[in-house]
């Protein structure tokens, strides 16, 4: 096992800078997930750690050892891609053993590692099958097993579940979490699926345009996003955003007025704000309520969808489209007028640059 330290890591393709000075420390045994929109640099960062891409600048250390000049095979990492990349003419056993055979490992040691990995992944009964006889989830476990037998210091996963159907992804998320618990090895995982990130990660790294926007535990990012980008990116459905202006502001809170003339109180340290400043109020769908007559906004239902456990109502409020989460047995009708309370302690406030005011 090993920690991973990135210091000022950059990556350029020609004149295009994809990674812009990444500083990140990943602890030994930690499960860290990289998330961000397409083109943000998350897969490039993973491949740079692996050595599949050369860093244009900065330093990469794994287990306290500088690895910039080392080949991927010498870095002590194993990578699993979204494509299983199994050899169709080989059995599961042969696929898992292939890398060790190339490295001229002892035959008895190869057998021990392959069978131990197969037991860990619950594929011991499939060792004599070929990939065409396996399901998608079983093939992905074989790909993971091929990485496990190398006994790496760090596992690197690049969207490993993206080719699986929704039900299988849910099961495989559990299996990844259980695998990390058993192996206790450092794992770095790239995904575009924030549900995977929230359920798997010890810490999430949110990337945007080649820079890190925020690093933190899943609920830390959810409850205390550093800026508008993180606030919108983490959470499904997205956080509701309402443009407003500061009416009063101090260390004990802020009062803001929306373009529709509604006044809202927000429990944040707004000592740096000034009267008249443009701000954005953020409130998550589950924190909006239909109870109460004050401290809220009035909007018109444009659509409602029932998912069984919950109903999501979409409400027009001026130029803002708000999402309200209700119990599944409630379903407002299109055209209904709703008075929505915005609890001061659940709301977020962002300045004109997108930076968050500290919540109280």
Secondary structure per residue as TSV (DSSP state, phi and psi in degrees):
chain	resnum	aa	ss	phi	psi
A	1	X	-	360.0	159.5
A	2	X	-	-163.5	153.7
A	3	X	-	-86.4	164.4
A	4	X	E	-127.9	129.5
A	5	X	E	-127.0	124.5
A	6	X	E	-112.9	129.0
A	7	X	E	-129.0	110.4
A	8	X	E	59.1	35.2
A	9	X	E	-74.1	127.3
A	10	X	E	-124.3	157.0
A	11	X	E	-146.5	126.7
A	12	X	E	-120.5	141.6
A	13	X	E	-114.9	101.0
A	14	X	T	66.9	-123.3
A	15	X	T	-94.5	-1.7
A	16	X	E	-91.0	120.1
A	17	X	E	-92.1	111.9
A	18	X	E	-91.5	-38.3
A	19	X	E	-116.6	130.9
A	20	X	E	-121.4	66.5
A	21	X	E	78.4	64.7
A	22	X	E	-84.5	122.7
A	23	X	E	-115.6	121.8
A	24	X	E	-159.0	133.2
A	25	X	E	-114.1	125.7
A	26	X	E	-116.0	122.7
A	27	X	-	-74.6	156.1
A	28	X	T	-58.0	125.8
A	29	X	T	83.2	3.2
A	30	X	-	-82.5	149.1
A	31	X	E	-107.0	107.4
A	32	X	E	-114.2	135.9
A	33	X	E	-117.2	130.0
A	34	X	E	-93.7	126.7
A	35	X	E	-129.9	163.7
A	36	X	-	156.4	166.7
A	37	X	S	-69.2	166.7
A	38	X	T	-56.8	135.3
A	39	X	T	84.0	7.7
A	40	X	S	-79.4	-16.1
A	41	X	S	106.9	5.1
A	42	X	H	-66.9	-44.0
A	43	X	H	-70.6	-36.3
A	44	X	H	-62.7	-40.4
A	45	X	H	-63.0	-43.1
A	46	X	H	-62.9	-44.0
A	47	X	H	-67.5	-30.1
A	48	X	H	-70.5	-39.1
A	49	X	H	-62.1	-40.2
A	50	X	H	-70.4	-23.6
A	51	X	T	93.1	5.0
A	52	X	S	-75.8	-19.2
A	53	X	S	-126.7	140.1
A	54	X	-	-83.2	132.2
A	55	X	-	-66.1	137.5
A	56	X	S	-77.9	-23.6
A	57	X	E	-165.1	166.4
A	58	X	E	87.9	-178.1
A	59	X	E	-126.7	142.7
A	60	X	E	-123.7	125.9
A	61	X	E	-127.1	135.9
A	62	X	E	-125.6	121.1
A	63	X	T	62.5	32.7
A	64	X	T	78.6	5.3
A	65	X	E	-112.6	127.7
A	66	X	E	-65.1	130.7
A	67	X	-	-121.3	3.8
A	68	X	T	-51.3	-39.5
A	69	X	T	-91.0	0.2
A	70	X	S	-92.5	149.2
A	71	X	-	-73.1	162.3
A	72	X	G	-55.0	-37.9
A	73	X	G	-70.5	-17.4
A	74	X	G	-101.4	2.9
A	75	X	T	-89.6	-9.4
A	76	X	T	75.7	28.1
A	77	X	E	-120.1	157.8
A	78	X	E	-134.1	136.2
A	79	X	E	-118.5	137.8
A	80	X	E	-118.8	127.0
A	81	X	-	-101.1	171.5
A	82	X	S	-68.2	-26.9
A	83	X	S	-87.4	130.9
A	84	X	-	-66.1	-34.4
A	85	X	-	53.0	45.3
A	86	X	-	-90.6	149.0
A	87	X	-	-79.2	115.8
A	88	X	T	-66.2	-25.4
A	89	X	T	-86.9	-5.3
A	90	X	S	-101.9	152.3
A	91	X	B	-74.1	171.2
A	92	X	H	-57.8	-45.9
A	93	X	H	-57.5	-47.0
A	94	X	H	-66.2	-38.3
A	95	X	H	-62.3	-43.4
A	96	X	H	-71.7	-30.1
A	97	X	H	-88.1	-13.2
A	98	X	H	-57.1	-47.1
A	99	X	H	-62.4	-38.4
A	100	X	H	-69.3	-35.4
A	101	X	H	-65.4	-40.9
A	102	X	H	-61.5	-34.3
A	103	X	T	-81.4	2.7
A	104	X	T	59.7	39.7
A	105	X	-	-71.0	157.3
A	106	X	-	-61.9	138.7
A	107	X	H	-59.4	-42.5
A	108	X	H	-65.2	-37.9
A	109	X	H	-67.5	-39.9
A	110	X	H	-58.9	-47.5
A	111	X	H	-61.7	-42.7
A	112	X	H	-60.0	-47.2
A	113	X	H	-67.1	-43.5
A	114	X	H	-63.1	-45.3
A	115	X	H	-70.5	-34.4
A	116	X	H	-66.5	-43.2
A	117	X	H	-65.4	-39.4
A	118	X	H	-63.3	-39.6
A	119	X	H	-65.0	-42.8
A	120	X	H	-59.3	-37.2
A	121	X	T	-98.3	4.7
A	122	X	T	59.2	41.1
A	123	X	-	-125.3	19.9
A	124	X	G	-62.7	-28.3
A	125	X	G	-78.6	-6.8
A	126	X	G	-110.4	10.4
A	127	X	T	-61.6	-26.9
A	128	X	T	-96.5	1.1
A	129	X	S	-84.7	159.8
A	130	X	B	-100.3	158.8
A	131	X	G	-52.4	-34.6
A	132	X	G	-64.2	-18.7
A	133	X	G	-93.4	8.8
A	134	X	S	-112.7	154.7
A	135	X	-	-77.3	170.7
A	136	X	H	-59.5	-41.5
A	137	X	H	-66.7	-38.4
A	138	X	H	-66.9	-39.1
A	139	X	H	-63.5	-39.6
A	140	X	H	-66.4	-35.5
A	141	X	H	-65.9	-35.4
A	142	X	H	-64.0	-43.3
A	143	X	H	-60.8	-40.2
A	144	X	H	-67.4	-40.2
A	145	X	H	-61.3	-37.1
A	146	X	H	-61.1	-33.4
A	147	X	H	-76.0	-39.7
A	148	X	H	-62.5	-39.6
A	149	X	T	-63.0	-20.7
A	150	X	T	-74.8	-12.6
A	151	X	T	50.0	57.0
A	152	X	-	-75.3	163.5
A	153	X	S	-78.8	-28.5
A	154	X	E	-139.6	132.8
A	155	X	E	-98.0	136.9
A	156	X	E	-121.7	123.9
A	157	X	E	-119.7	122.8
A	158	X	E	-109.1	95.2
A	159	X	S	45.9	56.5
A	160	X	T	-69.8	-16.1
A	161	X	T	-106.6	2.1
A	162	X	T	-66.4	-21.2
A	163	X	T	-91.5	1.7
A	164	X	S	-98.4	156.2
A	165	X	-	-73.5	168.0
A	166	X	H	-59.3	-45.4
A	167	X	H	-64.5	-40.3
A	168	X	H	-70.3	-32.8
A	169	X	H	-62.3	-40.1
A	170	X	H	-61.6	-45.6
A	171	X	H	-64.6	-42.3
A	172	X	H	-68.9	-30.0
A	173	X	H	-59.2	-44.6
A	174	X	H	-61.5	-41.7
A	175	X	H	-67.0	-36.7
A	176	X	H	-63.7	-44.3
A	177	X	H	-62.2	-42.7
A	178	X	H	-66.7	-37.5
A	179	X	H	-62.7	-43.9
A	180	X	H	-63.9	-38.1
A	181	X	H	-64.7	-37.0
A	182	X	H	-75.2	-45.9
A	183	X	H	-83.0	-31.7
A	184	X	-	54.2	36.9
A	185	X	-	-101.8	149.2
A	186	X	E	-58.6	129.2
A	187	X	E	-131.1	133.0
A	188	X	E	-121.9	126.9
A	189	X	E	-131.2	127.0
A	190	X	E	-103.6	133.5
A	191	X	-	-152.8	155.6
A	192	X	S	-99.4	-4.9
A	193	X	-	-96.2	109.5
A	194	X	H	-70.9	-20.8
A	195	X	H	-65.0	-42.6
A	196	X	H	-59.0	-44.8
A	197	X	H	-61.5	-47.2
A	198	X	H	-66.5	-34.1
A	199	X	H	-87.1	-25.6
A	200	X	H	-98.8	-34.6
A	201	X	-	-78.0	141.5
A	202	X	S	-74.4	-42.2
A	203	X	E	-139.5	148.1
A	204	X	E	-110.6	136.7
A	205	X	E	-109.7	115.4
A	206	X	E	-95.1	118.0
A	207	X	E	-107.7	147.8
A	208	X	E	-154.9	117.9
A	209	X	T	60.2	33.2
A	210	X	T	82.8	8.4
A	211	X	E	-127.3	157.4
A	212	X	E	-87.3	121.2
A	213	X	E	-81.9	-39.3
A	214	X	E	-166.4	146.6
A	215	X	E	-126.6	132.6
A	216	X	E	-179.9	172.6
A	217	X	-	-63.0	152.9
A	218	X	H	-50.4	-49.2
A	219	X	H	-72.5	-25.5
A	220	X	H	-63.5	-45.1
A	221	X	H	-67.4	-35.7
A	222	X	H	-70.1	-42.9
A	223	X	H	-89.7	-27.2
A	224	X	S	-135.5	62.6
A	225	X	-	-62.7	142.2
A	226	X	S	-74.9	-28.3
A	227	X	B	-153.1	178.7
A	228	X	H	-62.7	-37.8
A	229	X	H	-60.2	-49.6
A	230	X	H	-65.0	-40.6
A	231	X	H	-58.9	-42.1
A	232	X	H	-76.5	-34.9
A	233	X	H	-76.2	-38.9
A	234	X	S	-91.5	123.2
A	235	X	S	117.8	135.5
A	236	X	S	-141.9	120.2
A	237	X	S	-62.4	165.7
A	238	X	-	-65.2	159.0
A	239	X	-	-61.0	140.6
A	240	X	E	-77.3	138.8
A	241	X	E	-125.0	130.4
A	242	X	E	-127.9	117.5
A	243	X	E	-64.8	143.7
A	244	X	E	-157.6	177.6
A	245	X	E	-129.8	148.3
A	246	X	E	-70.5	131.2
A	247	X	E	-102.1	-49.5
A	248	X	E	-138.9	151.1
A	249	X	E	-155.2	134.4
A	250	X	E	-159.1	-174.4
A	251	X	T	-65.7	-17.8
A	252	X	T	-94.0	-1.0
A	253	X	E	147.8	179.5
A	254	X	E	-137.8	146.9
A	255	X	E	-114.6	130.6
A	256	X	E	-128.2	158.1
A	257	X	E	-123.3	131.4
A	258	X	E	-81.7	169.6
A	259	X	T	-63.5	-22.8
A	260	X	T	-87.4	0.8
A	261	X	S	90.6	6.0
A	262	X	-	-83.0	141.7
A	263	X	E	-103.7	131.1
A	264	X	E	-126.9	143.5
A	265	X	E	-104.3	135.2
A	266	X	E	-126.1	128.4
A	267	X	-	-86.5	80.6
A	268	X	B	-137.7	161.6
A	269	X	-	-80.6	100.8
A	270	X	-	-107.3	27.6
A	271	X	T	-64.2	-20.8
A	272	X	T	-88.8	-3.5
A	273	X	-	-92.6	157.5
A	274	X	-	-122.9	153.8
A	275	X	T	-57.3	132.3
A	276	X	T	92.1	-8.9
A	277	X	-	-62.7	140.6
A	278	X	E	-77.3	131.4
A	279	X	E	-139.0	171.9
A	280	X	E	-128.9	127.1
A	281	X	E	-89.0	134.1
A	282	X	E	-117.9	135.7
A	283	X	E	-146.8	130.0
A	284	X	-	-77.6	151.1
A	285	X	T	-53.9	-36.0
A	286	X	T	-77.4	-10.9
A	287	X	T	-98.2	-14.7
A	288	X	E	-71.1	140.5
A	289	X	E	-133.0	160.1
A	290	X	S	-97.3	4.4
A	291	X	-	-89.5	152.1
A	292	X	-	89.1	154.4
A	293	X	S	-114.3	-3.9
A	294	X	S	-126.5	165.6
A	295	X	S	66.1	33.3
A	296	X	E	-146.6	-161.8
A	297	X	E	-133.8	157.7
A	298	X	E	-115.9	127.1
A	299	X	E	-138.1	174.6
A	300	X	E	-115.3	130.4
A	301	X	E	-68.6	127.4
A	302	X	E	-104.5	-22.9
A	303	X	E	-170.4	151.7
A	304	X	E	-139.6	136.9
A	305	X	E	-125.8	134.5
A	306	X	E	-103.4	127.7
A	307	X	-	-109.8	8.8
A	308	X	S	97.8	-70.4
A	309	X	S	-78.9	-19.2
A	310	X	E	-153.2	156.8
A	311	X	E	-118.0	133.6
A	312	X	E	-107.3	118.1
A	313	X	E	-103.3	133.9
A	314	X	E	-104.4	123.6
A	315	X	E	-123.3	127.5
A	316	X	E	-83.7	125.8
A	317	X	E	-134.4	97.2
A	318	X	T	59.3	-129.2
A	319	X	T	-85.6	-5.3
A	320	X	E	-90.8	141.7
A	321	X	E	-108.6	108.6
A	322	X	E	-95.7	146.8
A	323	X	E	-114.0	130.4
A	324	X	E	-118.8	128.6
A	325	X	E	-97.3	125.3
A	326	X	E	-123.0	164.7
A	327	X	E	-59.3	152.0
A	328	X	T	-62.6	-22.4
A	329	X	T	-86.1	0.9
A	330	X	-	-107.7	135.6
A	331	X	-	-147.3	95.3
A	332	X	-	-64.5	155.8
A	333	X	-	-94.3	151.9
A	334	X	T	-56.8	130.5
A	335	X	T	97.6	-14.0
A	336	X	-	-63.3	143.8
A	337	X	E	-97.2	128.6
A	338	X	E	-121.2	135.5
A	339	X	E	-93.3	115.3
A	340	X	E	-108.5	123.3
A	341	X	E	-82.9	139.6
A	342	X	E	-115.1	94.7
A	343	X	-	-61.1	131.2
A	344	X	T	-59.2	-37.8
A	345	X	T	-78.3	-12.4
A	346	X	T	-103.3	-11.1
A	347	X	-	-85.1	156.0
A	348	X	E	-115.6	158.3
A	349	X	E	-139.0	133.5
A	350	X	E	-125.5	140.7
A	351	X	-	-81.5	-176.3
A	352	X	T	-63.5	-24.9
A	353	X	T	-85.5	-7.4
A	354	X	S	97.5	-4.5
A	355	X	B	-73.4	142.4
A	356	X	B	-83.9	140.3
A	357	X	-	-77.9	144.2
A	358	X	-	-67.0	126.9
A	359	X	B	-75.1	144.9
A	360	X	-	-85.1	360.0
